[in-house]
Amino acid sequence: MGDNIENQGVFELRDALKLADDLELDLVEISPKAEPPVCKIIDYSKFLYQQKKKQKEIKAKTVKVVIKEIRFGPNTDEHDFNFKLKHAEKFLKEGAKVKAFVFFKGRSILFKEQGEILLLKLATSLEELGNVEQLPRLEGKRMTMYISPKKK
């Protein structure tokens, strides 16, 4: 039955409905497949409100993962690399994941090794701020690597 009802037990449907009506509450079916079906006398609108409140709390506690992308070319020079390295450091300090990738255009796919060296250089530069989640992997014309921030 409900939380504030002393004589809990098996009732006829009309008796349970009358009891709920007397208490100005709702008779809610909890488990319809049970024999006999299990019902509870509660304030249904209050029950729905509490359910929504629980869902909001669960949603607020979930961590939203932000992924920031950094794009390199296979022949990225030192100045551009350092510039993008500073951005990657900032992203990791903010708690975002970094997706670094080398994009190969046309015949530059011949420089796969240079792209891999570039990404590994980035990973070693960011060692104290983040962990490499996925080592450099070639997917079509992109070589991708993921770095996640270290836990504090």
KOLFI-178777 format. One record per atom (N, C-alpha, C): residue in three letters; x, y, z. Coordinates in Angstrom, 1 decimal, decimal comma, m for minus. Example, Ala and Ser with C-alpha at 12.3 -4.5 7.8 and 13.67 -1.06 7.14 Angstrom:
BEGIN
ATOM   resn       px       py       pz
ATOM    ALA     13,2     m5,7      7,8
ATOM    ALA     12,3     m4,5      7,8
ATOM    ALA     13,2     m3,3      7,8
ATOM    SER     12,8     m2,2      7,1
ATOM    SER     13,7     m1,1      7,1
ATOM    SER     12,9      0,0      7,9
//
This chain:
BEGIN
ATOM   resn       px       py       pz
ATOM    MET      0,8     m1,2      0,0
ATOM    MET      0,0      0,0      0,0
ATOM    MET      0,9      1,2      0,0
ATOM    GLY      0,6      2,2      0,8
ATOM    GLY      1,4      3,4      0,9
ATOM    GLY      2,3      3,5      2,1
ATOM    ASP      3,0      4,5      2,2
ATOM    ASP      4,0      4,7      3,3
ATOM    ASP      3,3      4,9      4,7
ATOM    ASN      2,1      5,6      4,6
ATOM    ASN      1,4      6,0      5,9
ATOM    ASN      0,2      5,1      6,2
ATOM    ILE      0,1      3,9      5,6
ATOM    ILE     m1,0      3,0      5,9
ATOM    ILE     m0,6      1,9      6,7
ATOM    GLU     m1,3      1,6      7,8
ATOM    GLU     m0,9      0,6      8,8
ATOM    GLU     m1,3     m0,8      8,3
ATOM    ASN     m2,5     m1,0      7,8
ATOM    ASN     m2,9     m2,4      7,5
ATOM    ASN     m2,6     m2,7      6,0
ATOM    GLN     m1,3     m3,0      5,8
ATOM    GLN     m0,9     m3,3      4,4
ATOM    GLN     m1,3     m4,8      4,2
ATOM    GLY     m1,7     m5,1      3,0
ATOM    GLY     m2,0     m6,5      2,7
ATOM    GLY     m2,8     m6,6      1,4
ATOM    VAL     m3,5     m7,7      1,2
ATOM    VAL     m4,3     m7,9      0,0
ATOM    VAL     m5,6     m7,3      0,1
ATOM    PHE     m6,0     m6,5     m0,8
ATOM    PHE     m7,3     m5,8     m0,8
ATOM    PHE     m8,1     m6,1     m2,1
ATOM    GLU     m9,4     m6,0     m2,1
ATOM    GLU    m10,2     m6,0     m3,3
ATOM    GLU     m9,9     m4,7     m4,0
ATOM    LEU    m10,1     m4,7     m5,3
ATOM    LEU     m9,8     m3,5     m6,1
ATOM    LEU    m10,7     m2,3     m5,6
ATOM    ARG    m12,0     m2,6     m5,4
ATOM    ARG    m12,9     m1,5     m5,0
ATOM    ARG    m12,5     m0,9     m3,6
ATOM    ASP    m12,1     m1,9     m2,7
ATOM    ASP    m11,7     m1,4     m1,4
ATOM    ASP    m10,4     m0,6     m1,4
ATOM    ALA     m9,5     m1,0     m2,3
ATOM    ALA     m8,2     m0,2     m2,4
ATOM    ALA     m8,5      1,1     m3,0
ATOM    LEU     m9,4      1,2     m4,0
ATOM    LEU     m9,8      2,5     m4,7
ATOM    LEU    m10,5      3,4     m3,7
ATOM    LYS    m11,4      2,8     m2,8
ATOM    LYS    m12,1      3,6     m1,8
ATOM    LYS    m11,1      4,1     m0,8
ATOM    LEU    m10,1      3,3     m0,4
ATOM    LEU     m9,1      3,7      0,6
ATOM    LEU     m8,3      4,9      0,1
ATOM    ALA     m7,9      4,7     m1,2
ATOM    ALA     m7,1      5,8     m1,9
ATOM    ALA     m7,9      7,1     m2,0
ATOM    ASP     m9,2      6,9     m2,3
ATOM    ASP    m10,1      8,1     m2,4
ATOM    ASP    m10,3      8,8     m1,1
ATOM    ASP    m10,4      8,0      0,0
ATOM    ASP    m10,6      8,5      1,3
ATOM    ASP     m9,4      9,4      1,8
ATOM    LEU     m8,2      8,9      1,3
ATOM    LEU     m6,9      9,6      1,7
ATOM    LEU     m6,6     10,7      0,7
ATOM    GLU     m7,4     10,8     m0,3
ATOM    GLU     m7,2     11,8     m1,4
ATOM    GLU     m5,8     11,6     m2,1
ATOM    LEU     m5,5     10,4     m2,3
ATOM    LEU     m4,3     10,0     m3,0
ATOM    LEU     m4,7      9,1     m4,2
ATOM    ASP     m3,6      8,7     m5,0
ATOM    ASP     m3,8      7,9     m6,2
ATOM    ASP     m3,4      6,4     m5,9
ATOM    LEU     m4,2      5,5     m6,5
ATOM    LEU     m3,8      4,1     m6,5
ATOM    LEU     m3,0      3,8     m7,7
ATOM    VAL     m1,7      3,5     m7,5
ATOM    VAL     m0,8      3,3     m8,7
ATOM    VAL     m0,3      1,8     m8,7
ATOM    GLU     m0,4      1,2     m9,9
ATOM    GLU      0,0     m0,1    m10,1
ATOM    GLU      1,5     m0,2    m10,2
ATOM    ILE      2,1     m0,9     m9,3
ATOM    ILE      3,6     m1,0     m9,3
ATOM    ILE      4,1     m2,2    m10,2
ATOM    SER      3,5     m3,3     m9,9
ATOM    SER      3,9     m4,6    m10,6
ATOM    SER      2,7     m5,3    m11,1
ATOM    PRO      2,3     m5,0    m12,4
ATOM    PRO      1,1     m5,6    m12,9
ATOM    PRO      1,2     m7,1    m13,2
ATOM    LYS      2,3     m7,7    m13,4
ATOM    LYS      2,5     m9,1    m13,7
ATOM    LYS      2,5    m10,0    m12,5
ATOM    ALA      2,6     m9,4    m11,3
ATOM    ALA      2,6    m10,2    m10,0
ATOM    ALA      1,2    m10,8     m9,8
ATOM    GLU      1,1    m11,8     m9,0
ATOM    GLU     m0,2    m12,4     m8,7
ATOM    GLU     m0,4    m12,4     m7,2
ATOM    PRO     m1,3    m11,6     m6,7
ATOM    PRO     m2,1    m10,6     m7,3
ATOM    PRO     m1,3     m9,3     m7,7
ATOM    PRO     m1,8     m8,5     m8,6
ATOM    PRO     m1,0     m7,3     m8,9
ATOM    PRO     m0,7     m6,4     m7,7
ATOM    VAL      0,5     m5,8     m7,7
ATOM    VAL      1,0     m5,0     m6,6
ATOM    VAL      0,6     m3,5     m6,9
ATOM    CYS     m0,1     m2,9     m6,0
ATOM    CYS     m0,4     m1,4     m6,1
ATOM    CYS      0,0     m0,7     m4,9
ATOM    LYS      0,1      0,6     m5,1
ATOM    LYS      0,6      1,5     m4,0
ATOM    LYS     m0,3      2,8     m3,9
ATOM    ILE     m0,6      3,2     m2,8
ATOM    ILE     m1,4      4,4     m2,6
ATOM    ILE     m0,4      5,6     m2,4
ATOM    ILE     m0,2      6,5     m3,4
ATOM    ILE      0,7      7,6     m3,3
ATOM    ILE      0,2      8,8     m4,0
ATOM    ASP      0,8      9,9     m3,8
ATOM    ASP      0,5     11,1     m4,6
ATOM    ASP      1,3     11,0     m5,9
ATOM    TYR      0,6     10,7     m7,0
ATOM    TYR      1,2     10,4     m8,3
ATOM    TYR      2,0     11,6     m8,8
ATOM    SER      1,5     12,8     m8,7
ATOM    SER      2,2     14,0     m9,2
ATOM    SER      3,5     14,2     m8,4
ATOM    LYS      3,5     14,0     m7,1
ATOM    LYS      4,7     14,1     m6,3
ATOM    LYS      5,7     13,1     m6,7
ATOM    PHE      5,2     11,9     m7,0
ATOM    PHE      6,1     10,8     m7,5
ATOM    PHE      6,8     11,1     m8,8
ATOM    LEU      6,0     11,7     m9,7
ATOM    LEU      6,6     12,1    m11,0
ATOM    LEU      7,6     13,2    m10,8
ATOM    TYR      7,3     14,1     m9,9
ATOM    TYR      8,2     15,2     m9,7
ATOM    TYR      9,6     14,7     m9,1
ATOM    GLN      9,5     13,7     m8,2
ATOM    GLN     10,7     13,1     m7,6
ATOM    GLN     11,5     12,4     m8,7
ATOM    GLN     10,8     11,7     m9,6
ATOM    GLN     11,5     11,0    m10,7
ATOM    GLN     12,3     11,9    m11,6
ATOM    LYS     11,6     13,1    m11,9
ATOM    LYS     12,3     14,1    m12,8
ATOM    LYS     13,5     14,6    m12,0
ATOM    LYS     13,3     14,9    m10,7
ATOM    LYS     14,4     15,4     m9,9
ATOM    LYS     15,6     14,5     m9,9
ATOM    LYS     15,4     13,2     m9,8
ATOM    LYS     16,4     12,2     m9,8
ATOM    LYS     17,2     12,2    m11,1
ATOM    GLN     16,4     12,2    m12,2
ATOM    GLN     17,0     12,2    m13,5
ATOM    GLN     17,9     13,4    m13,8
ATOM    LYS     17,4     14,6    m13,3
ATOM    LYS     18,2     15,8    m13,4
ATOM    LYS     19,5     15,7    m12,6
ATOM    GLU     19,5     15,1    m11,4
ATOM    GLU     20,7     14,9    m10,6
ATOM    GLU     21,7     14,0    m11,3
ATOM    ILE     21,2     12,9    m11,9
ATOM    ILE     22,0     12,0    m12,6
ATOM    ILE     22,7     12,6    m13,8
ATOM    LYS     21,9     13,4    m14,5
ATOM    LYS     22,4     14,1    m15,7
ATOM    LYS     23,4     15,2    m15,3
ATOM    ALA     23,3     15,8    m14,2
ATOM    ALA     24,2     16,8    m13,7
ATOM    ALA     25,6     16,2    m13,3
ATOM    LYS     25,5     15,0    m12,8
ATOM    LYS     26,7     14,3    m12,4
ATOM    LYS     27,6     13,7    m13,5
ATOM    THR     27,0     13,5    m14,7
ATOM    THR     27,7     13,0    m15,8
ATOM    THR     28,8     14,0    m16,3
ATOM    VAL     29,9     13,4    m16,6
ATOM    VAL     31,0     14,3    m17,1
ATOM    VAL     30,9     14,4    m18,6
ATOM    LYS     30,9     15,6    m19,1
ATOM    LYS     30,8     15,8    m20,6
ATOM    LYS     32,2     15,9    m21,1
ATOM    VAL     32,5     15,0    m22,1
ATOM    VAL     33,8     15,0    m22,7
ATOM    VAL     33,9     15,9    m23,9
ATOM    VAL     34,9     16,8    m23,8
ATOM    VAL     35,1     17,8    m24,9
ATOM    VAL     36,3     17,3    m25,6
ATOM    ILE     36,2     17,3    m26,9
ATOM    ILE     37,3     16,9    m27,8
ATOM    ILE     37,7     18,1    m28,6
ATOM    LYS     39,0     18,5    m28,5
ATOM    LYS     39,5     19,6    m29,3
ATOM    LYS     40,4     19,0    m30,3
ATOM    GLU     40,4     19,5    m31,5
ATOM    GLU     41,2     19,0    m32,6
ATOM    GLU     42,3     19,9    m33,0
ATOM    ILE     43,5     19,3    m33,3
ATOM    ILE     44,6     20,1    m33,7
ATOM    ILE     45,1     19,4    m35,0
ATOM    ARG     45,3     20,2    m36,0
ATOM    ARG     45,6     19,7    m37,4
ATOM    ARG     47,0     20,1    m37,8
ATOM    PHE     47,7     19,1    m38,2
ATOM    PHE     49,1     19,3    m38,7
ATOM    PHE     49,2     18,9    m40,2
ATOM    GLY     50,2     19,4    m40,9
ATOM    GLY     50,6     18,9    m42,2
ATOM    GLY     51,8     18,0    m42,0
ATOM    PRO     52,1     17,2    m42,9
ATOM    PRO     53,3     16,3    m42,7
ATOM    PRO     54,6     17,1    m42,6
ATOM    ASN     54,6     18,3    m43,2
ATOM    ASN     55,9     19,1    m43,2
ATOM    ASN     55,7     20,3    m42,3
ATOM    THR     55,1     20,2    m41,2
ATOM    THR     54,9     21,3    m40,3
ATOM    THR     56,2     21,7    m39,7
ATOM    ASP     56,6     23,0    m39,8
ATOM    ASP     57,9     23,4    m39,3
ATOM    ASP     57,8     23,7    m37,8
ATOM    GLU     59,0     24,0    m37,2
ATOM    GLU     59,1     24,1    m35,7
ATOM    GLU     58,2     25,1    m35,1
ATOM    HIS     58,2     26,3    m35,7
ATOM    HIS     57,4     27,4    m35,1
ATOM    HIS     55,9     27,1    m35,1
ATOM    ASP     55,4     26,5    m36,2
ATOM    ASP     54,0     26,1    m36,2
ATOM    ASP     53,7     25,0    m35,2
ATOM    PHE     54,6     24,1    m35,1
ATOM    PHE     54,5     23,0    m34,1
ATOM    PHE     54,4     23,5    m32,7
ATOM    ASN     55,3     24,4    m32,3
ATOM    ASN     55,3     25,0    m31,0
ATOM    ASN     54,0     25,8    m30,7
ATOM    PHE     53,5     26,5    m31,7
ATOM    PHE     52,3     27,3    m31,6
ATOM    PHE     51,1     26,3    m31,3
ATOM    LYS     51,0     25,2    m32,0
ATOM    LYS     49,9     24,3    m31,8
ATOM    LYS     50,1     23,5    m30,5
ATOM    LEU     51,4     23,3    m30,1
ATOM    LEU     51,7     22,6    m28,9
ATOM    LEU     51,1     23,4    m27,7
ATOM    LYS     51,3     24,8    m27,7
ATOM    LYS     50,7     25,6    m26,7
ATOM    LYS     49,2     25,5    m26,6
ATOM    HIS     48,6     25,4    m27,8
ATOM    HIS     47,1     25,2    m27,8
ATOM    HIS     46,7     23,9    m27,1
ATOM    ALA     47,5     22,9    m27,5
ATOM    ALA     47,2     21,5    m26,9
ATOM    ALA     47,4     21,5    m25,4
ATOM    GLU     48,4     22,2    m24,9
ATOM    GLU     48,6     22,3    m23,5
ATOM    GLU     47,5     23,0    m22,8
ATOM    LYS     47,0     24,1    m23,4
ATOM    LYS     45,9     24,8    m22,9
ATOM    LYS     44,6     23,9    m22,8
ATOM    PHE     44,4     23,2    m23,9
ATOM    PHE     43,2     22,3    m23,9
ATOM    PHE     43,2     21,2    m22,8
ATOM    LEU     44,4     20,6    m22,6
ATOM    LEU     44,6     19,6    m21,6
ATOM    LEU     44,4     20,2    m20,2
ATOM    LYS     44,9     21,4    m20,0
ATOM    LYS     44,8     22,0    m18,7
ATOM    LYS     43,3     22,3    m18,4
ATOM    GLU     42,5     22,6    m19,4
ATOM    GLU     41,1     22,9    m19,3
ATOM    GLU     40,3     21,6    m19,0
ATOM    GLY     40,9     20,4    m19,3
ATOM    GLY     40,3     19,1    m19,1
ATOM    GLY     39,7     18,5    m20,3
ATOM    ALA     40,0     19,1    m21,5
ATOM    ALA     39,5     18,5    m22,7
ATOM    ALA     40,4     17,5    m23,3
ATOM    LYS     39,9     16,5    m24,1
ATOM    LYS     40,7     15,6    m24,8
ATOM    LYS     41,3     16,3    m26,0
ATOM    VAL     42,4     15,9    m26,5
ATOM    VAL     43,0     16,5    m27,7
ATOM    VAL     43,1     15,4    m28,8
ATOM    LYS     42,5     15,7    m29,9
ATOM    LYS     42,6     14,8    m31,1
ATOM    LYS     43,6     15,5    m32,1
ATOM    ALA     44,8     15,0    m32,1
ATOM    ALA     45,8     15,6    m33,0
ATOM    ALA     45,9     14,7    m34,3
ATOM    PHE     45,8     15,3    m35,4
ATOM    PHE     45,9     14,6    m36,7
ATOM    PHE     46,8     15,3    m37,7
ATOM    VAL     47,4     14,4    m38,5
ATOM    VAL     48,2     14,9    m39,6
ATOM    VAL     47,4     14,6    m40,9
ATOM    PHE     47,1     15,6    m41,7
ATOM    PHE     46,3     15,5    m42,9
ATOM    PHE     47,2     15,4    m44,1
ATOM    PHE     47,1     14,4    m44,8
ATOM    PHE     48,0     14,2    m46,0
ATOM    PHE     47,2     14,6    m47,3
ATOM    LYS     47,7     15,5    m48,0
ATOM    LYS     47,0     16,0    m49,3
ATOM    LYS     47,8     15,4    m50,4
ATOM    GLY     47,1     14,9    m51,4
ATOM    GLY     47,8     14,4    m52,6
ATOM    GLY     48,9     13,5    m52,4
ATOM    ARG     50,1     13,8    m52,9
ATOM    ARG     51,2     12,9    m52,8
ATOM    ARG     51,9     13,0    m51,5
ATOM    SER     51,5     13,8    m50,6
ATOM    SER     52,2     14,0    m49,3
ATOM    SER     52,0     12,7    m48,5
ATOM    ILE     51,2     11,8    m48,9
ATOM    ILE     51,0     10,5    m48,2
ATOM    ILE     52,3      9,7    m48,2
ATOM    LEU     53,2     10,1    m49,1
ATOM    LEU     54,6      9,4    m49,1
ATOM    LEU     55,3      9,7    m47,8
ATOM    PHE     54,9     10,8    m47,0
ATOM    PHE     55,6     11,2    m45,8
ATOM    PHE     54,9     10,7    m44,6
ATOM    LYS     54,4      9,4    m44,6
ATOM    LYS     53,7      8,9    m43,5
ATOM    LYS     54,6      8,9    m42,2
ATOM    GLU     55,9      8,5    m42,4
ATOM    GLU     56,8      8,4    m41,3
ATOM    GLU     57,0      9,8    m40,6
ATOM    GLN     57,1     10,9    m41,4
ATOM    GLN     57,2     12,2    m40,9
ATOM    GLN     56,0     12,6    m40,1
ATOM    GLY     54,8     12,2    m40,5
ATOM    GLY     53,6     12,5    m39,8
ATOM    GLY     53,6     11,7    m38,5
ATOM    GLU     54,0     10,5    m38,5
ATOM    GLU     54,0      9,7    m37,2
ATOM    GLU     55,1     10,3    m36,2
ATOM    ILE     56,2     10,7    m36,8
ATOM    ILE     57,2     11,3    m35,9
ATOM    ILE     56,7     12,6    m35,3
ATOM    LEU     56,0     13,4    m36,1
ATOM    LEU     55,4     14,6    m35,6
ATOM    LEU     54,4     14,4    m34,4
ATOM    LEU     53,5     13,4    m34,6
ATOM    LEU     52,6     13,1    m33,5
ATOM    LEU     53,2     12,5    m32,3
ATOM    LEU     54,2     11,7    m32,5
ATOM    LEU     55,0     11,2    m31,3
ATOM    LEU     55,7     12,2    m30,6
ATOM    LYS     56,3     13,2    m31,3
ATOM    LYS     56,9     14,4    m30,7
ATOM    LYS     56,0     15,2    m29,9
ATOM    LEU     54,7     15,3    m30,4
ATOM    LEU     53,7     16,0    m29,7
ATOM    LEU     53,4     15,3    m28,4
ATOM    ALA     53,3     14,0    m28,5
ATOM    ALA     52,9     13,1    m27,3
ATOM    ALA     54,0     13,2    m26,2
ATOM    THR     55,3     13,2    m26,6
ATOM    THR     56,3     13,3    m25,6
ATOM    THR     56,4     14,7    m25,0
ATOM    SER     56,0     15,7    m25,8
ATOM    SER     56,0     17,1    m25,3
ATOM    SER     54,9     17,3    m24,3
ATOM    LEU     53,8     16,5    m24,4
ATOM    LEU     52,6     16,7    m23,5
ATOM    LEU     52,6     15,6    m22,4
ATOM    GLU     53,7     14,9    m22,2
ATOM    GLU     53,7     13,8    m21,3
ATOM    GLU     53,3     14,1    m19,9
ATOM    GLU     53,7     15,3    m19,4
ATOM    GLU     53,3     15,6    m18,0
ATOM    GLU     51,8     16,1    m17,9
ATOM    LEU     51,2     16,5    m18,9
ATOM    LEU     49,8     17,0    m18,9
ATOM    LEU     48,8     15,9    m19,3
ATOM    GLY     49,2     15,0    m20,2
ATOM    GLY     48,2     14,0    m20,6
ATOM    GLY     48,7     12,7    m21,0
ATOM    ASN     47,8     11,7    m21,1
ATOM    ASN     48,2     10,3    m21,4
ATOM    ASN     47,7     10,1    m22,9
ATOM    VAL     48,6      9,3    m23,6
ATOM    VAL     48,2      9,0    m25,0
ATOM    VAL     47,2      7,9    m24,9
ATOM    GLU     46,0      8,2    m25,4
ATOM    GLU     44,9      7,2    m25,4
ATOM    GLU     44,9      6,3    m26,6
ATOM    GLN     45,4      6,8    m27,7
ATOM    GLN     45,5      6,0    m28,9
ATOM    GLN     46,8      6,5    m29,7
ATOM    LEU     47,6      5,5    m29,9
ATOM    LEU     48,9      5,9    m30,7
ATOM    LEU     48,5      6,3    m32,1
ATOM    PRO     49,4      6,9    m32,8
ATOM    PRO     49,1      7,4    m34,2
ATOM    PRO     48,7      6,2    m35,1
ATOM    ARG     47,5      6,4    m35,8
ATOM    ARG     47,0      5,4    m36,6
ATOM    ARG     46,5      6,0    m37,9
ATOM    LEU     46,9      5,4    m39,0
ATOM    LEU     46,5      6,0    m40,3
ATOM    LEU     45,1      5,5    m40,7
ATOM    GLU     44,2      6,5    m41,0
ATOM    GLU     42,9      6,2    m41,4
ATOM    GLU     42,6      7,0    m42,7
ATOM    GLY     42,8      6,3    m43,8
ATOM    GLY     42,6      7,0    m45,1
ATOM    GLY     43,8      8,0    m45,3
ATOM    LYS     43,4      9,3    m45,4
ATOM    LYS     44,5     10,3    m45,6
ATOM    LYS     44,8     11,1    m44,3
ATOM    ARG     44,4     10,5    m43,2
ATOM    ARG     44,6     11,1    m41,9
ATOM    ARG     45,3     10,2    m41,0
ATOM    MET     46,3     10,7    m40,2
ATOM    MET     46,9      9,9    m39,2
ATOM    MET     46,5     10,6    m37,8
ATOM    THR     45,8      9,8    m37,0
ATOM    THR     45,1     10,4    m35,8
ATOM    THR     45,7      9,8    m34,6
ATOM    MET     45,8     10,7    m33,5
ATOM    MET     46,2     10,3    m32,2
ATOM    MET     45,4     11,0    m31,2
ATOM    TYR     45,0     10,3    m30,1
ATOM    TYR     44,2     10,9    m29,0
ATOM    TYR     45,0     11,1    m27,8
ATOM    ILE     44,9     12,2    m27,1
ATOM    ILE     45,6     12,4    m25,8
ATOM    ILE     44,5     12,9    m24,8
ATOM    SER     44,4     12,2    m23,7
ATOM    SER     43,4     12,6    m22,7
ATOM    SER     44,2     13,2    m21,5
ATOM    PRO     43,5     14,2    m20,8
ATOM    PRO     44,2     14,9    m19,7
ATOM    PRO     44,4     13,9    m18,5
ATOM    LYS     45,5     14,2    m17,8
ATOM    LYS     45,8     13,3    m16,6
ATOM    LYS     44,9     13,7    m15,5
ATOM    LYS     44,5     12,8    m14,6
ATOM    LYS     43,6     13,0    m13,5
ATOM    LYS     44,4     13,8    m12,4
ATOM    LYS     43,7     14,7    m11,8
ATOM    LYS     44,4     15,5    m10,8
ATOM    LYS     44,3     14,9     m9,4
//
